[in-house]
């Protein structure tokens, strides 16, 4: 659900700016946060499906999740 909300709001923001990323810090931070949310969700899916058992996806997912909580 978090991924759907984040992507839909990012698409609406880009649509309002004629599909261009403005050159101010708020827009750049927003792009970084969208990428981080996508990364967290993908690592969560990989962790749940246990695709890569030898990689420490759990710790990567956990650290990025807590980092987003601290930023928020």
C-alpha positions as CSV (number, residue, x, y, z in Angstrom):
1,X,0.0,0.0,0.0
2,X,2.9,2.3,0.8
3,X,4.4,1.8,-2.6
4,X,1.1,2.5,-4.4
5,X,0.6,5.8,-2.5
6,X,4.1,6.9,-3.0
7,X,4.1,6.2,-6.7
8,X,0.7,7.7,-7.3
9,X,1.7,11.0,-5.5
10,X,5.0,11.1,-7.4
11,X,3.1,10.7,-10.7
12,X,0.6,13.4,-9.8
13,X,3.5,15.8,-8.9
14,X,5.3,15.1,-12.2
15,X,2.0,15.6,-14.1
16,X,1.4,19.0,-12.4
17,X,4.9,20.1,-13.5
18,X,4.5,19.0,-17.1
19,X,6.5,15.8,-16.5
20,X,9.6,17.6,-15.6
21,X,11.5,17.6,-12.3
22,X,11.9,21.2,-11.0
23,X,15.3,22.4,-10.0
24,X,14.8,22.9,-6.3
25,X,15.8,20.8,-3.3
26,X,12.2,19.7,-2.4
27,X,11.8,18.0,-5.8
28,X,15.2,16.3,-5.6
29,X,14.6,15.0,-2.1
30,X,11.2,13.7,-3.3
31,X,12.8,11.7,-6.1
32,X,15.3,10.2,-3.6
33,X,12.6,9.3,-1.2
34,X,10.5,7.7,-4.0
35,X,13.5,5.6,-5.0
36,X,14.1,4.6,-1.4
37,X,10.5,3.5,-0.9
38,X,10.6,1.4,-4.1
39,X,13.9,-0.1,-2.9
40,X,12.4,-0.9,0.6
41,X,9.3,-2.5,-1.0
42,X,11.4,-4.6,-3.4
43,X,13.7,-5.9,-0.7
44,X,10.6,-6.8,1.4
45,X,9.2,-8.8,-1.5
46,X,12.6,-10.5,-2.1
47,X,12.8,-11.2,1.7
48,X,9.3,-12.7,1.8
49,X,9.8,-14.9,-1.2
50,X,13.2,-15.9,0.0
51,X,14.7,-15.6,-3.5
52,X,18.2,-14.8,-2.4
53,X,18.7,-16.8,0.8
54,X,22.4,-16.1,1.1
55,X,22.2,-12.4,0.9
56,X,21.5,-10.4,4.0
57,X,18.4,-8.8,2.5
58,X,16.7,-8.7,6.0
59,X,19.3,-6.3,7.4
60,X,19.3,-4.1,4.4
61,X,15.5,-3.9,4.5
62,X,15.4,-3.3,8.2
63,X,18.1,-0.5,8.1
64,X,16.4,1.3,5.2
65,X,13.0,1.0,6.8
66,X,14.2,2.5,10.1
67,X,16.0,5.2,8.2
68,X,12.8,6.2,6.4
69,X,11.0,6.3,9.8
70,X,13.7,8.6,11.2
71,X,13.6,10.9,8.2
72,X,9.8,11.0,8.4
